[in-house]
Structure formats: structure tokens, C-alpha cells
């Protein structure tokens, strides 16, 4: 694949790359570069996870070796009960590959890594101590502030979090770390501090965070703000009916954001169009080729919020069919992990 095409794939739906020049150099010099995304095994996976699953799919298509770090110890540092870590790891390990399956991604170059498999080694722990001797409480607090639940009296565990995430880049042997833009302070912290241990800084790539159903950040801890991967068809329809979607307003509209960053890229990849299904008495179906057309019609009130909700519910339920087929086994794992 041409470097320009690879770069275009990687840049799709990204908010920031630190730095693009380094990324181009990597694509030029290395035949099979590697990238990782880390996710702590905390809340229940929901449909916003498709944003990073799609981006990891882009990396796979661009010829990268992709590693997903299921960070069990990071989950504990962010207040997940210790006795639930392994159960939540098992749940994540089952549902994430199904997300790739639901978008028809080949995952032969995809690997899931359990954090505690390497983070408990004596060398890793020694490096945690080494980095802690030249980073300050203010540095680690600032780095963790948008990722870890800090509160008014933060625990020491939250300050260890960015140190470990920085070292993960070295111990996973990757060229690129990818994450949401909420991770930016930790990613910059890693670039600044790894060289102090004589480790090379990595390229950092970020995608935007999207609003939830109620117009605020989509959160695993707020059921009303998100659609769970195991929600059935009627639940999806019900949640979307209640979702915040003010006519003509794009800002903080979680439905449009999900369309832009998930549904439309999938449609484009599959060479399909997005269809708003309407009765003939309301003008009949509308066929869209890209997101810009949808947003323009929505702003100009040619696309009614209810029609948008109905069509989006159908698309989301199509994405979740894979999970419905495996509902019994997944429900058992989820109950063990989150009861």
C-alpha cells in the first residue's frame, strides 16, 4: 500500500498526531510498524469503544502490528476492586474481538496483552521506581487528571498510573501509542520522561471524545449516556428515543457524533450509503453519501431528529447482532465481572 494511502487511513478521524513528520518517517523506513492502545478494565464496554476499534482497524489495514493492552493493574489503580480484575479482563477479552468481527476486520495481526503479564516483572518495577525519582507529584497529578478518578484527596495509585502508561510504550516494544484526546497529558508525559531513562519517545496519536446520548461525555458509569454492547434491540430503540437531539443543533449531539466517527466510516469502507427511511407521505427515503450531507440537512432542518434516531437505531442494532448471538455466555461473564 502506498505511504500516502496509509497516512490517510491513519489520519482519518484523528484529532492530533505528535508528530506527523515522525509518523511519515516511520511509514517510510519501517515495513511493519507497531501500535498499541491501552484500556483499563474498569467500566462495561459500550458503543463508543467502536471509535478506537475502527481506528485500530485502520492501523491494521495500513500494515501495522496492533496490540491492545487490557490493563488490569491500571484498572486497580483507577479504583476497580482487586477481586474483580481477572473477571473484567476475561469479559473484555471476549467482547473486543467481537467488535472487530462486527465490522468485518481481519485481526491476524492483532494481539491482546494482559498488563500484569509484564508489569509485575522486577525490571518493569525498577523502572517505575526510577521514573518516580525525577517526576514530581504535580507532574503526575496533571498527567492523570483527565483519565483517573482523582477527587479532592487523590490516592497515590492515581499518580503511579501515568508512570506505568509511559513505560508500557517501551515494554510493549511499539512505535506508536494511540488513545483518546483525554489521554493527551499522559501521552505528552511519556514523550518527555522516557528519554530520561534512555528510552526513545514514541509517536502519539489521538482521536476525539464524543458526547453521550444526553449531550455529555459518554460514560460507562452512566447508563443513560451510552448504549451497552449487550443492549437488545428494543433497549437501543428506547434509549435513542430519549436521547438529546435538538433540531438544527450539532454541538453536543452524541447521535451525529457517532454517525460521523463510526457509522459513516463503516459505510464508506463497505461502499454503502446511509439511508434515512421515511414514509412517502413525509417525502420518502433520503440517501446520503457522506457525513457532511447529513449534517448540512440537519442544520437546515431538512432532517428531523426522530428520523435520524430511527435510522441510527437500525444501524446500531446491526452492529450489535454479533453480541446478541453470543448473549448467554457474555451475560454470564458480565455478571461475574460487574455484580
VOGU-3710 file (C-alpha; in Angstrom, 3 decimals, decimal comma):
1> xxxxxxxxxx> 0,000/0,000/0,000  1,234/3,487/-0,907  2,530/5,577/2,032  0,075/8,343/1,181  -2,859/5,943/1,440  -1,531/4,558/4,729  -1,181/8,072/6,110  -4,697/8,967/5,013  -6,075/5,883/6,782  -4,212/6,646/10,000
11> xxxxxxxxxx> -5,229/10,309/9,994  -8,922/9,542/9,471  -10,969/10,853/12,408  -7,839/11,805/14,347  -7,626/14,943/16,458  -3,860/15,223/16,877  -0,625/13,468/15,924  2,619/14,093/17,822  4,245/14,348/15,371  3,084/13,812/11,802
21> xxxxxxxxxx> 6,639/14,177/10,497  7,786/11,321/12,752  4,845/9,232/11,545  5,772/9,790/7,890  9,382/8,859/8,654  8,191/5,674/10,378  5,996/4,688/7,433  8,889/5,357/5,066  11,541/3,404/6,969  9,688/0,512/8,618
31> xxxxxxxxxx> 7,809/-2,132/6,661  5,655/-3,307/9,590  5,472/-0,736/12,380  3,563/-1,391/15,598  0,951/0,481/17,574  -0,820/-0,086/20,844  -3,884/1,158/22,629  -4,314/0,594/26,343  -7,674/0,366/28,049  -8,081/-0,199/31,763
41> xxxxxxxxxx> -10,563/-2,946/32,619  -12,912/-0,664/34,524  -16,458/0,060/33,288  -18,535/-2,047/30,931  -17,558/-1,673/27,251  -20,111/0,344/25,249  -20,611/1,507/21,685  -18,172/4,435/21,946  -15,445/1,775/22,040  -16,159/1,358/18,318
51> xxxxxxxxxx> -14,272/4,634/17,757  -10,973/3,100/18,797  -11,825/-0,316/17,353  -12,295/1,396/13,981  -9,037/3,278/14,371  -7,164/0,086/15,269  -8,797/-1,419/12,171  -7,348/1,462/10,153  -3,896/0,676/11,553  -4,322/-3,000/10,635
61> xxxxxxxxxx> -5,278/-2,074/7,091  -2,254/0,244/6,929  0,015/-2,732/7,668  0,647/-2,216/11,387  1,071/-4,854/14,051  -1,628/-3,866/16,562  -1,509/-4,577/20,291  -4,402/-3,993/22,653  -3,256/-3,694/26,244  -6,005/-4,817/28,601
71> xxxxxxxxxx> -4,602/-3,001/31,585  -5,795/-4,911/34,616  -3,379/-3,260/37,052  -4,288/0,175/35,690  -7,900/-0,763/36,446  -6,940/-1,336/40,077  -5,085/1,991/40,158  -8,336/3,594/38,973  -10,399/2,033/41,785  -11,532/-1,266/40,249
81> xxxxxxxxxx> -11,813/-3,850/43,080  -8,816/-6,181/43,062  -11,014/-9,264/43,228  -12,782/-8,208/40,008  -9,714/-7,590/37,850  -9,393/-11,039/36,320  -13,138/-11,344/35,725  -13,244/-7,993/33,949  -10,171/-8,907/31,915  -11,961/-12,064/30,738
91> xxxxxxxxxx> -15,067/-10,069/29,783  -13,056/-7,508/27,803  -11,058/-10,283/26,141  -14,290/-11,839/24,873  -16,165/-8,737/23,692  -13,387/-6,758/21,975  -12,665/-9,351/19,244  -16,424/-9,474/18,604  -16,346/-5,725/17,944  -13,757/-6,291/15,210
101> xxxxxxxxxx> -15,863/-9,149/13,853  -18,939/-6,935/13,672  -17,110/-4,540/11,319  -15,507/-7,388/9,306  -11,903/-6,634/10,236  -9,173/-9,219/9,715  -7,340/-9,486/13,062  -4,482/-11,822/12,155  -2,028/-9,022/13,096  -3,930/-8,100/16,274
111> xxxxxxxxxx> -2,791/-9,184/19,732  -4,351/-8,784/23,178  -1,845/-8,309/26,002  -2,659/-8,550/29,709  -0,924/-5,800/31,643  0,043/-7,840/34,688  1,809/-10,388/32,454  4,749/-7,978/32,086  4,114/-5,151/34,571  4,929/-7,352/37,563
121> xxxxxxxxxx> 8,448/-8,119/36,365  11,336/-6,869/38,518  12,793/-4,828/35,624  9,497/-3,050/34,985  9,051/-2,267/38,687  12,622/-0,991/38,866  11,858/1,402/36,001  8,692/2,583/37,787  10,879/3,476/40,780  13,491/5,110/38,539
131> xxxxxxxxxx> 10,915/7,312/36,816  9,349/8,235/40,158  12,657/9,775/41,277  12,610/12,531/38,670  8,887/13,173/38,202  7,018/15,364/40,662  3,636/14,989/42,311  2,468/17,997/40,296  3,655/16,367/37,040  1,858/13,076/37,656
141> xxxxxxxxxx> -1,276/14,751/39,026  -1,558/16,930/35,939  -0,885/13,997/33,611  -3,530/11,777/35,240  -6,153/14,447/35,848  -8,406/13,715/32,856  -8,092/9,920/32,979  -8,007/8,806/36,610  -10,741/9,494/39,169  -8,709/11,832/41,374
151> xxxxxxxxxx> -11,208/13,505/43,742  -10,346/16,084/46,405  -7,924/13,773/48,198  -6,300/11,695/45,418  -4,807/8,298/46,150  -1,170/7,572/45,451  -2,286/4,901/42,954  -3,587/7,562/40,564  -0,146/9,191/40,469  1,543/5,894/39,573
161> xxxxxxxxxx> -0,835/5,466/36,606  0,926/7,835/34,140  4,352/6,439/35,049  3,221/2,923/34,176  1,447/4,019/30,998  4,650/5,710/29,851  6,724/2,590/30,489  4,181/0,425/28,663  5,352/2,007/25,409  8,860/0,633/25,980
171> xxxxxxxxxx> 7,890/-2,758/27,355  5,386/-3,450/24,578  8,068/-2,615/22,018  5,830/-0,368/19,921  6,404/2,632/17,647  3,094/4,412/18,256  0,709/4,825/21,150  -2,879/5,601/20,231  -5,570/6,917/22,574  -8,403/9,368/23,028
181> xxxxxxxxxx> -7,651/13,066/23,276  -8,455/12,799/27,003  -5,150/10,894/27,250  -3,117/13,770/25,810  -1,438/14,831/29,057  -0,266/11,278/29,762  0,984/10,826/26,200  2,994/14,049/26,397  4,245/12,980/29,848  5,537/9,762/28,250
191> xxxxxxxxxx> 7,360/11,627/25,472  9,000/13,915/27,990  10,049/11,267/30,501  11,017/8,099/28,595  14,208/9,706/27,205  15,322/10,359/30,809  15,560/6,568/31,143  17,389/6,380/27,786  14,261/5,041/26,070  13,083/6,579/22,807
201> xxxxxxxxxx> 9,934/8,743/22,729  7,063/7,304/20,711  4,638/8,828/18,232  1,328/9,715/19,913  -1,967/9,685/18,002  -5,299/10,817/19,417  -8,938/10,638/18,363  -11,695/12,890/19,731  -14,045/12,062/22,588  -17,710/12,086/21,580
211> xxxxxxxxxx> -20,770/13,206/23,552  -23,121/10,609/25,009  -26,836/10,215/24,395  -27,667/13,009/26,801  -25,238/15,500/25,295  -22,460/14,955/27,821  -19,432/12,660/27,698  -20,373/9,051/27,007  -19,610/7,245/30,262  -19,542/3,594/31,277
221> xxxxxxxxxx> -20,732/4,634/34,747  -23,843/6,458/33,464  -26,280/4,010/31,777  -28,392/6,841/30,347  -25,434/8,288/28,436  -24,462/5,215/26,448  -25,572/2,042/24,732  -24,062/-1,123/26,156  -22,756/-3,812/23,808  -25,298/-6,256/25,239
231> xxxxxxxxxx> -28,332/-3,991/24,973  -31,102/-5,693/22,994  -32,874/-4,131/20,009  -35,795/-2,671/21,958  -33,438/-1,140/24,548  -31,402/0,535/21,798  -34,551/1,993/20,240  -35,811/3,166/23,641  -32,519/4,837/24,575  -32,271/6,642/21,242
241> xxxxxxxxxx> -35,833/7,924/21,537  -34,852/9,587/24,819  -31,504/10,858/23,528  -30,680/14,548/23,371  -31,058/15,665/19,745  -32,230/19,262/19,345  -33,323/20,110/15,803  -30,655/22,008/13,887  -28,057/21,886/16,690  -24,840/19,921/16,069
251> xxxxxxxxxx> -22,913/20,852/19,217  -23,025/18,178/21,957  -25,164/15,969/19,723  -23,992/12,443/20,512  -26,041/10,893/17,714  -24,432/12,971/14,987  -21,001/12,406/16,556  -21,484/8,626/16,496  -22,631/8,823/12,885  -19,587/10,880/11,932
261> xxxxxxxxxx> -16,956/8,791/13,700  -18,376/5,273/13,466  -21,326/4,614/11,155  -20,277/6,706/8,159  -16,669/5,402/8,079  -18,045/1,847/8,146  -20,425/2,714/5,307  -17,607/4,256/3,267  -15,357/1,235/3,843  -18,146/-1,091/2,706
271> xxxxxxxxxx> -19,034/1,176/-0,249  -22,539/1,659/1,149  -24,739/4,683/1,632  -26,528/5,859/4,764  -30,290/5,763/4,303  -32,900/7,654/6,303  -36,051/5,594/5,949  -39,238/7,685/5,818  -42,825/7,135/4,761  -43,680/8,518/1,320
281> xxxxxxxxxx> -46,096/11,000/2,887  -43,081/12,577/4,646  -41,017/12,712/1,471  -39,711/9,160/1,247  -36,222/7,869/1,915  -33,141/10,115/1,880  -29,836/8,637/0,723  -26,565/10,158/1,953  -23,067/9,616/0,555  -21,125/11,255/3,391
291> xxxxxxxxxx> -21,443/12,845/6,813  -21,251/16,432/5,538  -24,524/15,959/3,625  -26,243/14,652/6,769  -25,004/17,483/8,966  -25,987/20,108/6,397  -29,546/18,775/6,160  -29,793/18,532/9,947  -28,629/22,119/10,449  -31,116/23,324/7,846
301> xxxxxxxxxx> -33,864/21,216/9,472  -34,415/19,103/6,379  -33,642/16,047/8,509  -35,937/15,547/11,516  -34,353/14,325/14,783  -36,836/11,446/15,018  -35,969/10,196/11,539  -32,291/10,388/12,447  -32,905/8,432/15,667  -34,869/5,689/13,926
311> xxxxxxxxxx> -32,271/5,136/11,204  -29,372/5,270/13,646  -31,080/2,711/15,918  -31,232/0,323/12,964  -27,520/0,793/12,216  -26,503/0,299/15,854  -28,617/-2,829/16,173  -26,904/-4,204/13,063  -23,539/-3,603/14,762  -24,721/-5,410/17,886
321> xxxxxxxxxx> -26,050/-8,541/16,143  -22,783/-10,350/16,816  -23,218/-9,761/20,544  -26,849/-10,860/20,535  -25,783/-14,202/19,051  -23,411/-14,708/21,987  -25,672/-13,178/24,633  -25,926/-16,135/27,042  -22,178/-16,653/27,531  -21,435/-12,906/27,547
331> xxxxxxxxx> -24,165/-12,173/30,096  -22,641/-14,776/32,420  -19,192/-13,203/32,129  -20,577/-9,713/32,623  -22,497/-10,713/35,716  -19,355/-12,201/37,254  -17,332/-9,081/36,380  -19,784/-6,387/37,429  -22,122/-7,836/40,060
//
